[in-house]
Amino acid sequence: MEKANILVVDDLPEKHVVFTTILEELGQNIVSARSGQEALKYILEMEFAVILLDVNMPDIDGLETASLIRQYKKSAQTPIVFITAYVDELQARRGYALGAVDYIPSPVVPEVLRSKVRVFVELFRMNRQLQKQAVQREALARSEAARTAAEDAIHRADFLAEASQALSRSLNIDDTIAGVLDLCVPMLCERAILGIPDEAGGVRRLEMHPAPRSDDPEAFTPELRATADEVIRKKEFRLWRSNGRAAAILPLLAGDEIRGALALLGPAAHFDSTRIALMREFAGRASIAMENARLYSAVQEADRRKNEFLAMLAHELRNPLAPIRNAVYILASAEALPPKLAWARDVIGRQADHMSRLIDDLLDVSRIVQGKVAVKPERLQLSALIEGAVEASAPRVAARDQVLDVKLPEAPVLLEGDAVRLSQVLSNLINNASKFSPEASHIGLTADYEAGELRISVKDPGAGIAPEFLPHIFDLFAQADQSLDRSQGGLGIGLTLVKHLVELHGGHVRAESAGLGQGTEMILTLPAWIGTEAAVTPLPPAAQAVAHTASRILVVDDLAASAETLMTLLEMEGFKVRMAHEGADALKIAREFRPDVVLLDIGLPGMNGFEVARGLRAQEESRDALLIALTGYGEAESRTRSAEAGFDFHMVKPADVNLLLSMIADPRQARRAEAAA
């Protein structure tokens, strides 16, 4: 058979090597283009079964290239599959509007890519065969002056075009099944039945349109079911006839895998060769739609499991961090420690903080990729923002005897942004600069304002970035040093976080480096303006002594180390503390102890924290207590459930001890501050 052409468009040579290796076993002609312009040149010269198109390219990106491809008559209907590492809803909508048939995440899964391309190649060959047959039919029609055949062919082509468009509207499996059945009736048959097999080869799901009535003798007879089972088993088309009725039973295939069987029922005279050919063509398109929906469901399920795993991982990692952080605070409260013990305490504290930041960064990246991170913009003063970020990074910089040189504009600069997220961005850049710079070196933090734009630069004299790695510096999990003995740790997610958070604020960030050993400059720009008014959110006031208005505290945690260290810490602060390790005991102690504050873990055995919170609110002795969820679960769903269960606050382990003590010291003030926020 004549080889089909497959066009791969990507600006990276190594990607072409990967795609060629994956697709070569298909035995087709793979054409490589390094840019959108080169791809358009090939499209003018050749016809392609499918185009694999990278979204991010330097000259014209994938979406622009797709738009130009659709302007050529030859490629107006060629399937386009976008390859991308990240896609948001807007980008996906635009891509499908341009006629994209699919998005494949990068890095690609070889089996998935091969399977999808094989389907498009077979569809291309089938279309070529149909085109040849159409030409033959048209010649015969002209010779016999039979206009009816030509009109029917046009009608069928219109039907197939409409079917392709309708089936590409949704990736939901239920919507796709309903769409397949609706398109069959009445164009192809009087009744359509779609069966989806289970792993054992039996039918686990059966859908029928129109639905059978109680007085309807024809539904899915034993003879028809037996024929359908044979189609699923042998993956071959069958035509079933009985008493003037007939059914075309077509296998729905994804490569060599059977995904279902489509039975089209009607009068036997209705099933001529032309109609059967149309049914086969439609079944091919239905197969593609069903496989796309199945793969999408699998990706969604995998994503759901990944999110559940990340939430559980964060919980399991945060639980041991809580007693570590509490123990460090207890040691810090000691009046005098031997130098070696003080040094060990500080090391434990720094490493616990570092691990906590890694967990937060990992979960933040997961939320950003899903589009679940929202910023809360407010008017900010640049000087206050920089001061907060510098203060947060000061321990790391000081530990390496480094100097942070800060230079700000003389005029007051204001901007709209989320103070927490922007401080996270700047702290991340400063920490990176410190980590990759020598000890006792100078790091520069410079801010300039010009024409409505704020430019912040963090420059270091450190390790620098190799030219070939510089374009990938913001990619998720990208790290220049991949050796087993690499000197610097990290997950390779910090700069990905920086990029997405800056873009959520309407800005952009870039990296500049002259090469390895030549240092690095990270430059971010944000919308801003010159003003004299103060920002809405001032810096928090210095900590000061607060008279305790609460004296009795109940700590509920199934992790004994966490509960005991927290109890010791609170007793050192002068509170009366009781402890419980499960829900029933907590409710019983609360009735006797009448606590002012309850620090309650969510992941308790038996009765979970949400149920305990409702029970505490139902008891007169603890109805008005300040309820604080102190837990390793920090995702949005847990926070929402905490509020619904009656918690006043939701704090993620390991909690900021100073913040926790300030809330406990004056519950009424804490509630007022939360209400004002």
N, C-alpha and C positions, 0 to 999 in steps of 0.2 A: 504493500500500500504506500501511496505517496506520503512522505513525512509532512506533518503539520508544523507550522512556524510558531514558536513561543518567544515573545519579546520580554526581556528582563531589563528594566530601566532603574539604574542605581548609580550614584556617583562614586561609590566605594568599590575598588577592584576586588577586595576580599569577599564582598557580598556576591559578586558574579561567580567566583570560584565555588562558594557555598551552594548557590542556586544550581549551577551547572552540575555539581556533584550529586545533588539531591534528585535532579530531574533527568539525568542522562539515561537512567534505566528505562525511561518511557520510550526511548528510541526515536525522539522527535528532533527537529532542527531548532536549537536554542540560539537566539540572536541577542547579543548584549549591547546595550546603549548606556553611555556614561552620563548623559544629560538629556533634558527634555528636547533640546534642538536636534540631537542625534537621533532620538526616538522618532521625531516627526519625519526626519529624512527617510528612515527605514519604512515607516508607514506608507509613504508615497510610493515606495518601490515594491513592497511585499504585502501579503495578506496574512493576518495572524489569527490563530485560534483563541489566544488569550494574551493579555498584557499584564505582567506583574510590575506594579509601579510604586516606587518609593515615594512617600509623601514629602520628606524633607530633602531637597536638593538645592545646590547653591545658585544655579542660574534662574531657572523657573521651577517652582515647586511642583509636587505631584498633582495637586488640584488644578493648577493652571495648565499643566501639560494635558491632563484629562480633558479639560475644556477645549483645548486646541484639537485634540484627537477627535472629539465628537463633531468638529466642524468639517472633517473630511468625509465624503460620502462612503469611501471604502471602509473606514473604521468607525462609522457612526453607531454600529451595533456590536462592535467587538467587545467581548467581556473584559472589564477592567477590574483587577483585584489589587487593592492598595495594601502595601506592606508598611507598617508603622509601629513604633515602640509605644506610642501614646496617642489616643484619640478621644476628643471630647464630643459631646452631643452635637454641638454646632458644626464641627468639622465633619462628623459622620453624616449629618443631614445634607451638608453641601456635597459631600462625595457621592451619596446615593442620588442626589438631584442631577449629578453629572452622568449618571448611568452606571455607577460602580455596582458590581454584583456582590462584593464581599470585602471585608477588612480582615487581614491576617496579622496577628501581633508578631513583632520582632523581639527576640530571636524566634525564627519559625520552627515549628515541629515538623521534621522531614516527612513523616507519614501523612500528616494532615495536608501539607502543601502538595505532595505527590498525588494524593487521592483527589484533591480538588482540581488540580491541573489535568489529571487524567479524564475527569468528567467533562471538562470543557473541550479537551481534544476530541473525545468521542462525540460530543455534541456538534463540534465543528465539522467532523467528518460526516456525521449524519445530515447536517445542513447542506454540505456540499453534494451529498448523494441526492437529497431532496431537490436541490437546485437543478441537478442534472435531469432528474426525473421530471421536474416541472418544465424544463426546456423541451424535453421529448413530448410531454403532454401538450405543451403549447403548439409545437410543430404539427402534431396530429390534429389538434383542434383547428388550426388554421387550414390544414389540408382538407378537413372534413367540414369546415365552416360551422364548428360546434362551439358557439360562444358560451354555452352553459358551463362547460367544463372549466373555461378560463375564469368565469365569474365565481364558481365554487372554489377554485384555487385561491383567488383573492380573498374570499370569505374565510377560508381556512387560515391563510397567512395572517389576516387581521385578528382572527381568534387566538392564534398562537402568540402574536405580539401582545394582545390584551392579557392573555394568560401569564406571560412572563412578567409583565408589569404588575399584575395583581399579586402574583406569588412572591414578588420581591418586596412587598410593602411591609411585611412583618416577619420577625424571626421567632415569634412565639409558636410553639408546635401546635397548639390547639387552633390558633388562627390559620395556620398553614393547612392543616387537615380540612378545616371548614372551607377554606378557599378552594382547595383541590376539588372537593365534592360539589361545591356550588358551580364551578366552571364546567363540570362534566354534564350537568343537567340544565337545559335539554339539548345542548349543542352536540354532545357525543352519545348520549344514551337517555333512557327513561329513568333509570335508577343507578346510583353509583354506591359501591361498597368498598371501604378501605380497611384492610386488616394490617395490624402491626404485629410482627412475630416476637416471641420471647426467646430467651437464649436456647431453649430446648427445641425450637422450631415450631412450637405451637403458637396460636394466635392469642396474645395477651390483651389486645384492644381491637374492637370492631366498631366502625362508624358507618352509618348508612344515611343516604339522602335521596329522595325524601324518606322520612321515618316510616316504618311499616305500620299500617292500621290493624286493628284487631280482626277485621274481616278480610285482610289482605292475604291471599294464599301464597304469594311469592315473597319470600324474605331472603333467607339464606339456606336453601335446601341442603340436605345431606350430600347429594350428588355434586352440587356446586361447591360446597365446603371441601369435599375430597379433591376436586380439581384445583381449588385455591391452595390447598396444602401441598399438592404436587408442584405447583408453580413456585411456592416458597422453598420447597426442598431442592428442586432442580434449577431454579433461577431462570426459567424459560417461559416464553409466552404460550398460552393455551387458549383455544377457542372452543367453548362449550356450547352444545346445541341440545334442545329437548322440547318436543311438542311445539314447534314454531317459534320458540324463544331461543335466545342465544346470549352468551356473555363472553366478552373479551377480557381475559384475566392477564394483567401485565405485571411483571415483577418491577419493583422500585429498587434500583440498585445504586450503591455508592461504591464505585470500583467493582470489586468482586464480592462485596458484602450485600446481603439482602436486607433492606430496610422496611419492606412491606409489600403488599400485593393490592392492586387496584382492579376491581371487578366492575365492568360496565355492562349493564343488562338492557335488553330491548328486543324488538322483533328480529327474527333471524334474517329477514330480507334487508334489514338495516346495515348488516355487517359485510359490506363489500370491501374490496381490496383498498380502495381510496380511503374509506372511513377508518379501516384498521390501521393504515399508515399514519393517519392523523392522530389516532389514539396512541400509537407508539411514540410519535413525536411529543405529544402532550405528556405521556408518562415519563419521558426523559427529562422534561422541564420540571415536572412534579418531583422527580427523584432528587434533582438539584436543590429544590426548595426544601424538601423534607430533610436532606442531609445538612443544609445550612442551619435549619432550625434545631436539628439534633445537636450539632456541634456548638451552636450558641447556648443551648440549654446546658451542655456539658461544661462549657466555660463558665456560665453563671453559677452552676453548682460548685465547680472548683473554686470560684472566687468566694462563694459563701463559706465554704469549708476553710479557705485560707483566712478569711476574716475571723471566723470562730477560733481558729488555731491561734491567730495573733492575739486575740483578746485573752484566751486562756494562758498563752505564753506570758503575756504581760502580767497577768494576775499571779502566775506561779513565780515569776522572777521578782515581782514587787513585794510579795509576802516576806521572803527572807531579808529584803532590804530594809523593811520597817524596823525590826528589832536591831539591826546593825546601826541604822541612823539613830535610834533611841539610845543605844549603848554609847555611841560617840558623844551624844549630847550629855549623858550622865557623866562620862569621863571629863568632858569639857567643864562641867560644873564643879569638879573637884578643886579644892583650893590649891593643892600643889601635887604635881606628879614628877617622878624622876624623868630626866630628859629623854631617855630611851622610850619610856611609856608614852610621853607626850608626842614624841615623833611617830610612834606606832599609831596612836589615836588619830593624828592628822592624816596619815597615809590611808587609814581605813575610811575616814570621812571623805577624802578626795575621791577615792576609788568608788565608794558607794554613790556619790554624786554623779560621777562619770557614767556608771552603769545605769543610773536612773535616766540620765539624758539620752543614752543610746536607746533605751526602751521607748521613751517619748518620741524620738526621731523616727524610729521604725514605724510606730503607729501613725504618726503624722503623715509619712509618705504614703502609707496604705490609704488613709482618708483622702489625701490629695488626688491620688490616682483614680479613686472612685468619684471624685468631684464632691466630696462630703464636707470639705473645709470651707467655712465662710468667715470672712473677716468682719470685725465690728468697727467701722471707721468712726473716728472722732478727731476733733482738731487737736493737733499735737505741736509742741514747740521743739524744734530741732535740738536745741541745747539740752533739754530735759531728756529727750530720747537717747542722745549720745551718752549723756551722763549715766543713765540706767544701764546701757549696754556695756560701757567701760567698767562700771562697778561689778556687773555680773561676771566679766572676764578677768577682773583684777587678780583673783587667786591663782589662775593658771599662768598669767603673765609673770606675776611676782615669783612663782615657784621656779621659774627658769631664769630669774635675774634679768628679765628683759624690760625694756622701757617702751611705753606706748606714747608716742608723740601725737597729740591731738591739735588740729588746727581747724577752727570754725569761722564762718563769715562774721564780720563785725555786726552787720544788720541782723535783726531777729528774723529767722526763717520759720514759716509755719507750713504744715502739710496735713492732709487728711489721711488717717491710717489707723490700723489696729496697733496700739502701743505694745501689747504683748508679742504679737507676731513680728513687728518690725524690730523690736529689741532682740528677738530670737534670731533674726537674720543677721544683725550686726554682731551679736555675740558669736555666732557661728563663724563669721568671716574673721573676727579677731582671734578666736580660738584656733582656727586653721592656720592663720599666719604665725601664731605662737608655736604651734606644734611642729611646723615644717621649717622653723628658723633656728639658728644656733642660739645657745644660751648667751646671755649678756648682750644680745643684739637689740637694735632699735626697730620698732614697727611704726609705720606712719598711718594715721587716720586723718584724712583731709576731707572737708566738705566745702563745696563751692556752689554758688547760686547764680544762674543766668537765665533770663528770659523765660520765667515760669518753670524752670527745671532745676532740681536739686541733684548735684553729682557728688556721691560719696565714694571715696577711694580708700581701700585698705591695702597698703603696700608693705611687702616684707623682703628681706635680703636672703631668703632661704633657698630651699632645694630647687625651686623653679619647676617648669613643666616642659616636657619634650614637645616639639612642634607637632608630631604626629598624634599626640594625645590631646592637645589643646582643644580641638573641636568637640571632644567627647567629655570634657571636664564636668559638665552638668548632667550627664547621663546617669540613670539610676544604677547603683552598685558599681559604677565605674571607678577603678583605682589604677593609677599609673604603676605602682609597685605591686606586682602579683607574685613575688617570690615568697617561698615559705618562711624565710627569715626576715621579712620586711620589717623595717625598724619602727614604722608608725602603724598604729592600729586604726580602727574605725570600720564602718560598714559600707562606706562609699555612698551614703545617702544624704549627707549634710548639704552639699551644694545643690542637689536636686530639690531639697526643701527650700533652699534660698531662692532658686530660680522661680519655683511655683508661687511662693509667697510674695515675691516682688511683683510678678505678673498679676497676681490678684489685686495688687495696689495700683495697677495701671503703669507700672514701670518695667525696666528691663535690666539685666545684669550681664556683664561679659568679663572674661579673664584675659590678661595680657602677660606674656612672659617671653624673654629673649632666649630661653632654653634652659636646660638642666644646669643647676648651680647659679643661675642668674636672677633668682628671686621671682616673685609673682605680684601682680597688681590686680585686685578684684574691684571692678567699677560698677556701681549700681546707680541708676537714675530714677527719680520719682517726681511726679508733679508737685509743685510747691509755690509759695508766694511770700513776699515780704510783708510783715505786719508787726504791729506793736502790741496787739491784744494777747493776753495770756492764754495758754492752752487750757482746754477743758479739764484735762487730767493732770494735776500737779504731781510731783514726786511724792512718794509716801513720806510722812514725817518720821523723824528719828524715833526709835523705840523708847518708850518711857514707862515707868512703873504705873501699874493700874491696880487699884484696890479690888480685891476679889469680891464679886457679887454672887459668885457660885462657889459652893464649898464641897458638895457631894457629887462625885463622878463615878459612873458605872462604865467599865470597860468590858466589851463583849467581843471575843475573838477566839476561834478554835485553835489558832496557832499559839501554843503556850509561851514561846519565846517572845512573840510580839506583844501579847497581853501583859506578861510579867515585866518586860522592860518599860512599857508605857506606864504601867502602874507605879513602878519605882520612880520614873521621871516625874510623874504628877505628884507623888508623895513628897519628893524633894522640893516641889514648888509650894507645898503647904496644903494640898487638897486632901480630902478624905476620899479614898478610892476603894471600890469593891470590884471584883472580877468574876466573869462568867465565861464558860467555853461553849455553851449551846443555848438555843432559844428559850426552852422551857425554864431553865435555871435563871436566865436573864429576867424573864417576866416575874418569877417568884421573888428574886432579890429586889427588883424594882418596887414591888409592893411593900417590902419591909424597909428598904433603904431610902425611898422617895428621892431619887437623884435629881440634881439640877441639870446635869448634862449626861448624855449617854453617847459614848463613842462605840459605834456598832459596825462590825464587819458584815458584809453581804453574804459571802460564801460560807455560810455555816452549815453543819451537818443537820439533817432532819428538817427543822424549821429554818428557812433562809432568812436573811436580814430584812427583806421587804415584809415578810409575814411578822417578824418580831416587831418591826417598827409600827405596823398597824395595831398589834397587840398592846404596845406601850402607849399609843395614842388613845386606845380604848379604856385603859386603866386610869382611874382618877389620880393615883399616886404619881404617875409619870406622864400625864396628859400634856402638861405644859413644859416638860423638860426640853432642853435644846438637844435635838437629835442630829448627830453628825455621822454620815456614812464614811467610814474609814476602811477603804477597800482597794484591792488590786485591779478591780474592773473600772476602766475609765472611759469606755466608749459611750457614745451619745445615748444609746438605748438604756444603759444602766443608769445614767444620770436622770433620764426621763422617768424611769420606774422609781427612782429614789424620791423624786418630787411627788409622784402620785402616792407613794406609800407613807408620806408624812415627814420625810427627812427635811431638816432646815438647810443642811449643807451636804455636798458630796465631795469628799477629799480623796485623792488617789495616793496610795502608799508608794514610796515613803513620804509622809506628809511633812510640810515645812513646820518644824517644831515651834518656831517663834510665832508663826501665824496661828497655829492651833492653840497655843497658850493664850494669845491675845483674844481669841474667840471665846475660849472657856472662861477667861477672867471676867468678861462682861457679856453674857449671852444677849441681853437686851440691846446693847450697842451693836453686836454682831448682826442681829436680826434687822436693825434699822439700816445698817450699811448695805445689807443684801437687798432690802426693799428699795433703797435709793438707787442701787445699781440696775 
